[in-house]
Amino acid sequence: MSKTIMIAVLACALAPALFAGGSLTGQDCPSFSATRFINPPADGKTSFEDCKGEVILVKLWGTHCGPCLKSMPEVQALWNKYEGKGLHVFMSERQNSSEADIQKVYSSKGLTFPQVLEGNMGGFPGVGTIPYAYVIGVDGKVVFEGHSGYGAAIETEIEKIKYLGLGKNDVAPGLEKAATAFSAKDYAGAREEATKAKEKSADNEAVVADADYIIGRVDAVIEKLLKRVEDTKAARRYHETVAALEELSGKEFKGMEVADKAKEDLKELKKDKDVKNELKAWDALAKTLEANDKAKSDDAKKANLEGFIRKYEGTAAAGDAQQMLGAIGSDEGREG
């Protein structure tokens, strides 16, 4: 056995010993949250609270672990099949590898599922060697943990999801229409149907409670989007602001006051000269990054970013590009 292979085997075997813990099977899912990712979740769900009522895969792995790398296509296949259909993936690298090394794995294998870079994932200690996976079912409990076989557990749990995104699979009689509307992302319809049911059965505690729950879920979606608008405006990430306002003014919220206001805010935002310049810069940065994906050397990538920074100096996009440029520089001379 070569020295390199021996090191990889030891890394897989010894690293988990530093965080080995007891079994979580059958227990409530540990609370967790993530704040920074490679491939951030498109649905914006970054914590256990966000993903309740659906299926969660937490997988512990390492960049120097051969079996971990070999298992990546299985995770990708599950992600291809169930992304947006109730599966949430939180990969957690446990060999203290650099972000650059993690990104190399993702880029080389074409991985598109989320990888946690920062957050609180300590509630999943692992047992034995990596790779190690946990599957949290629709009831919020750990239904599987182990090195392999998690795919079958995920498929079983996915089948149990009745109201995608709602966070619960059973509602009081009379609220099925509201729950179905929410699942279809017809948030205006869900709120309207829930309000009707609540008024019709005001003396039924179960109906009132579930109606309030659905209304609360709709309001939470709106609040999250409004917060995104506020935060991205402050950071001058106007391309993200526009996306959030377009979502709020879209068919999902049609007829609601918040949708009308978002439409007006979007119109005003696009009139602003500074915003136009920032949006132009963000579009140009996206094209620069596309060029860098095809670049054959770090020097070429640096040249592309440097040219962009000179042209769009002072914009928020240029600030992002400067950080990217620095990251390329910091990787020079580093051993894989």
C-alpha positions as CSV (number, residue, x, y, z in Angstrom):
1,M,0.0,0.0,0.0
2,S,1.4,3.4,-1.0
3,K,2.0,6.1,1.5
4,T,-0.7,8.3,0.0
5,I,-3.3,5.6,0.2
6,M,-2.3,4.8,3.8
7,I,-2.7,8.5,4.8
8,A,-6.2,8.6,3.2
9,V,-7.3,5.4,5.0
10,L,-6.0,6.7,8.3
11,A,-7.8,10.0,7.7
12,C,-11.1,8.3,7.1
13,A,-10.7,6.0,10.1
14,L,-9.2,8.4,12.7
15,A,-10.9,11.8,12.0
16,P,-14.4,10.6,13.2
17,A,-12.9,9.3,16.4
18,L,-12.5,12.9,17.5
19,F,-16.2,13.4,17.4
20,A,-17.7,10.0,17.8
21,G,-20.9,9.9,19.8
22,G,-24.0,7.8,20.6
23,S,-26.7,6.7,18.2
24,L,-29.5,9.3,17.4
25,T,-31.8,6.8,15.7
26,G,-35.4,7.2,17.0
27,Q,-34.6,10.5,18.7
28,D,-35.8,14.0,17.8
29,C,-33.5,15.7,15.2
30,P,-30.9,17.9,16.9
31,S,-31.5,21.5,16.2
32,F,-29.1,22.8,13.5
33,S,-28.6,25.7,11.2
34,A,-26.2,26.7,8.5
35,T,-25.1,30.3,7.5
36,R,-22.8,29.8,4.5
37,F,-22.6,27.2,1.8
38,I,-21.2,25.9,-1.4
39,N,-24.4,25.6,-3.5
40,P,-26.7,27.4,-1.1
41,P,-30.2,25.8,-1.0
42,A,-32.4,27.4,-3.7
43,D,-35.4,27.3,-1.4
44,G,-33.6,29.3,1.3
45,K,-34.2,26.6,3.9
46,T,-31.0,26.5,6.0
47,S,-32.1,25.0,9.4
48,F,-34.1,22.2,10.9
49,E,-36.9,24.6,11.7
50,D,-37.1,25.5,8.0
51,C,-37.2,21.9,6.8
52,K,-39.7,20.4,9.3
53,G,-42.2,18.0,7.9
54,E,-39.9,17.0,5.0
55,V,-36.8,14.8,4.6
56,I,-33.3,15.8,5.6
57,L,-30.0,14.1,4.8
58,V,-27.0,15.2,6.9
59,K,-23.8,13.5,5.7
60,L,-20.4,13.6,7.3
61,W,-17.5,13.2,5.0
62,G,-13.9,14.3,4.3
63,T,-11.9,15.4,1.3
64,H,-9.2,12.9,2.0
65,C,-11.5,9.9,2.5
66,G,-11.7,7.6,-0.5
67,P,-15.0,6.0,0.5
68,C,-16.5,9.4,1.0
69,L,-15.6,10.5,-2.5
70,K,-16.9,7.3,-4.0
71,S,-20.3,7.9,-2.3
72,M,-20.8,11.4,-3.8
73,P,-22.5,10.2,-7.0
74,E,-25.2,8.5,-4.9
75,V,-25.9,11.7,-3.1
76,Q,-26.0,13.6,-6.4
77,A,-28.4,11.0,-7.8
78,L,-30.8,11.5,-4.9
79,W,-30.5,15.3,-5.2
80,N,-31.2,15.1,-8.9
81,K,-34.3,13.1,-8.2
82,Y,-35.7,14.8,-5.1
83,E,-34.5,18.5,-5.2
84,G,-37.6,20.6,-4.7
85,K,-39.6,17.6,-3.9
86,G,-39.0,17.4,-0.1
87,L,-35.3,16.5,0.2
88,H,-32.9,18.8,2.0
89,V,-29.1,18.0,2.0
90,F,-26.6,19.3,4.5
91,M,-23.1,18.0,3.8
92,S,-20.6,18.5,6.7
93,E,-16.9,18.1,6.0
94,R,-15.2,16.7,9.1
95,Q,-11.5,16.6,8.3
96,N,-11.0,20.4,8.7
97,S,-10.3,20.8,4.9
98,S,-10.0,24.3,3.5
99,E,-12.9,25.7,1.5
100,A,-10.7,25.6,-1.6
101,D,-10.1,21.9,-1.2
102,I,-13.8,21.3,-0.6
103,Q,-14.6,23.4,-3.7
104,K,-12.1,21.4,-5.8
105,V,-14.0,18.2,-4.9
106,Y,-17.4,19.8,-5.8
107,S,-16.0,21.2,-9.1
108,S,-14.2,18.1,-10.2
109,K,-17.2,15.9,-9.6
110,G,-19.9,18.3,-10.8
111,L,-21.7,18.3,-7.4
112,T,-24.7,20.6,-7.1
113,F,-26.1,19.7,-3.6
114,P,-25.4,22.0,-0.6
115,Q,-22.2,21.9,1.4
116,V,-22.2,23.6,4.8
117,L,-19.2,25.9,5.2
118,E,-20.3,27.7,8.4
119,G,-23.1,27.0,10.9
120,N,-24.0,24.8,13.8
121,M,-24.0,21.1,12.8
122,G,-22.4,19.8,16.0
123,G,-25.5,17.8,17.0
124,F,-24.5,15.1,14.5
125,P,-21.3,13.5,16.1
126,G,-21.0,10.4,13.9
127,V,-20.4,6.9,15.0
128,G,-17.3,5.0,13.7
129,T,-15.7,6.0,10.4
130,I,-16.8,8.4,7.7
131,P,-18.7,8.6,5.5
132,Y,-21.6,8.6,7.9
133,A,-25.2,9.7,7.2
134,Y,-28.3,10.7,9.1
135,V,-31.8,10.8,7.6
136,I,-34.4,12.8,9.4
137,G,-38.0,11.8,8.5
138,V,-41.2,13.8,8.1
139,D,-42.0,13.4,11.8
140,G,-38.8,15.2,12.8
141,K,-37.0,12.1,14.1
142,V,-33.8,10.4,13.0
143,V,-35.1,7.4,11.1
144,F,-31.7,6.2,9.8
145,E,-28.0,6.5,10.5
146,G,-25.1,4.6,9.1
147,H,-22.4,4.4,6.5
148,S,-24.6,3.3,3.6
149,G,-28.3,2.4,2.8
150,Y,-29.6,5.9,3.4
151,G,-31.1,6.2,-0.1
152,A,-33.9,3.7,0.7
153,A,-34.7,5.5,3.9
154,I,-35.0,8.8,2.0
155,E,-37.3,7.3,-0.6
156,T,-39.6,5.8,2.0
157,E,-39.9,9.2,3.8
158,I,-40.4,11.2,0.6
159,E,-43.5,9.1,-0.1
160,K,-45.0,10.3,3.2
161,I,-44.9,14.0,2.4
162,K,-48.5,15.1,1.8
163,Y,-48.2,18.9,1.9
164,L,-44.8,20.0,0.6
165,G,-43.3,22.9,2.5
166,L,-46.1,23.2,5.0
167,G,-44.2,21.5,7.9
168,K,-47.0,19.1,8.8
169,N,-48.8,16.3,7.0
170,D,-52.1,16.4,8.7
171,V,-54.6,19.3,9.1
172,A,-58.0,19.6,10.6
173,P,-61.0,18.7,8.3
174,G,-61.9,21.7,6.2
175,L,-58.3,22.9,5.8
176,E,-57.2,20.5,3.1
177,K,-57.7,23.0,0.4
178,A,-55.6,25.6,2.2
179,A,-52.9,23.1,2.8
180,T,-52.8,22.0,-0.8
181,A,-52.7,25.6,-2.0
182,F,-49.7,26.2,0.3
183,S,-48.0,23.1,-1.0
184,A,-48.5,24.5,-4.6
185,K,-46.9,27.8,-3.5
186,D,-50.3,29.6,-3.9
187,Y,-49.7,31.5,-0.7
188,A,-52.5,34.1,-1.4
189,G,-54.9,31.2,-2.0
190,A,-53.7,29.3,1.1
191,R,-54.2,32.4,3.4
192,E,-57.6,33.1,1.9
193,E,-58.8,29.5,2.3
194,A,-57.4,29.3,5.9
195,T,-59.1,32.5,6.8
196,K,-62.4,31.3,5.4
197,A,-62.2,28.0,7.3
198,K,-61.3,29.8,10.5
199,E,-64.3,32.1,10.2
200,K,-66.6,29.2,9.3
201,S,-65.6,27.0,12.2
202,A,-64.6,29.6,14.8
203,D,-65.9,27.3,17.6
204,N,-63.7,24.4,16.5
205,E,-60.3,24.6,18.3
206,A,-58.6,22.2,15.9
207,V,-59.6,24.1,12.8
208,V,-58.7,27.5,14.3
209,A,-55.3,26.2,15.4
210,D,-54.4,24.7,12.0
211,A,-55.8,27.7,10.2
212,D,-53.6,30.0,12.3
213,Y,-50.7,27.7,11.6
214,I,-51.2,27.9,7.8
215,I,-51.7,31.7,8.0
216,G,-48.5,31.9,10.1
217,R,-46.6,29.9,7.5
218,V,-47.7,32.2,4.7
219,D,-46.7,35.2,6.8
220,A,-43.3,33.6,7.6
221,V,-42.6,33.2,3.9
222,I,-43.4,36.9,3.3
223,E,-41.3,38.0,6.2
224,K,-38.4,36.0,5.0
225,L,-38.6,37.6,1.5
226,L,-39.0,41.1,3.0
227,K,-35.9,40.5,5.2
228,R,-34.0,39.4,2.1
229,V,-35.1,42.6,0.3
230,E,-33.9,44.7,3.3
231,D,-30.5,42.9,3.7
232,T,-29.6,42.8,0.0
233,K,-30.5,46.4,-0.4
234,A,-28.1,47.3,2.4
235,A,-25.4,45.2,0.8
236,R,-26.1,46.7,-2.6
237,R,-26.7,43.2,-3.9
238,Y,-29.5,44.5,-6.1
239,H,-29.7,41.5,-8.4
240,E,-30.9,39.6,-5.3
241,T,-33.2,42.4,-4.2
242,V,-34.8,42.4,-7.7
243,A,-35.3,38.6,-7.5
244,A,-37.0,38.8,-4.1
245,L,-39.3,41.7,-5.1
246,E,-40.2,39.8,-8.3
247,E,-41.1,36.8,-6.2
248,L,-43.2,38.9,-3.8
249,S,-45.0,40.6,-6.7
250,G,-45.6,37.3,-8.6
251,K,-48.6,34.9,-8.9
252,E,-47.8,33.3,-5.5
253,F,-49.0,36.4,-3.7
254,K,-51.4,37.8,-6.3
255,G,-54.1,40.0,-4.8
256,M,-52.3,40.5,-1.5
257,E,-51.3,44.0,-0.4
258,V,-47.7,42.9,-0.1
259,A,-47.6,41.9,-3.7
260,D,-48.9,45.3,-4.9
261,K,-46.3,47.1,-2.7
262,A,-43.5,44.9,-4.0
263,K,-44.5,45.7,-7.6
264,E,-44.3,49.4,-6.9
265,D,-41.0,49.1,-5.0
266,L,-39.5,47.1,-7.9
267,K,-40.5,49.8,-10.4
268,E,-39.0,52.5,-8.2
269,L,-35.8,50.5,-7.6
270,K,-35.2,50.0,-11.3
271,K,-35.4,53.8,-11.9
272,D,-32.5,54.5,-9.6
273,K,-29.3,55.3,-11.6
274,D,-27.0,53.8,-8.9
275,V,-29.0,50.6,-8.8
276,K,-28.8,50.4,-12.6
277,N,-25.0,50.6,-12.5
278,E,-24.9,48.0,-9.7
279,L,-27.2,45.6,-11.7
280,K,-25.0,46.1,-14.8
281,A,-21.9,45.2,-12.7
282,W,-23.6,42.1,-11.3
283,D,-24.5,40.9,-14.8
284,A,-20.9,41.5,-15.9
285,L,-19.5,39.6,-12.9
286,A,-21.7,36.6,-13.8
287,K,-20.2,36.6,-17.3
288,T,-16.7,37.0,-15.9
289,L,-17.3,33.9,-13.7
290,E,-18.6,32.0,-16.7
291,A,-15.3,32.8,-18.4
292,N,-13.3,31.7,-15.4
293,D,-15.1,28.4,-15.4
294,K,-13.5,27.8,-18.8
295,A,-10.2,29.4,-18.0
296,K,-7.3,26.9,-18.0
297,S,-5.1,28.6,-15.4
298,D,-5.2,30.6,-12.2
299,D,-3.4,33.4,-14.0
300,A,-6.1,33.6,-16.6
301,K,-8.8,33.7,-13.9
302,K,-6.9,36.5,-12.1
303,A,-6.6,38.5,-15.2
304,N,-10.4,38.2,-15.9
305,L,-11.2,39.3,-12.3
306,E,-8.7,42.1,-12.4
307,G,-10.1,43.5,-15.6
308,F,-13.6,43.4,-14.1
309,I,-12.5,45.1,-10.9
310,R,-10.9,48.0,-12.9
311,K,-14.0,48.5,-15.0
312,Y,-16.5,48.3,-12.2
313,E,-14.4,49.8,-9.3
314,G,-16.6,51.0,-6.4
315,T,-19.5,48.6,-7.0
316,A,-20.5,45.9,-4.6
317,A,-19.8,43.3,-7.4
318,A,-16.3,44.6,-7.6
319,G,-15.9,44.0,-3.9
320,D,-17.0,40.4,-4.3
321,A,-14.6,40.0,-7.2
322,Q,-11.8,41.3,-5.1
323,Q,-12.5,38.6,-2.5
324,M,-12.5,36.0,-5.2
325,L,-9.2,37.3,-6.5
326,G,-7.7,37.1,-3.0
327,A,-8.9,33.5,-2.6
328,I,-7.2,32.5,-5.8
329,G,-3.9,34.1,-4.6
330,S,-4.2,32.4,-1.2
331,D,-4.4,29.0,-2.8
332,E,-1.0,29.3,-4.5
333,G,1.6,26.9,-3.3
334,R,-0.9,25.0,-1.1
335,E,-0.7,21.2,-1.3
336,G,-3.9,19.4,-2.2
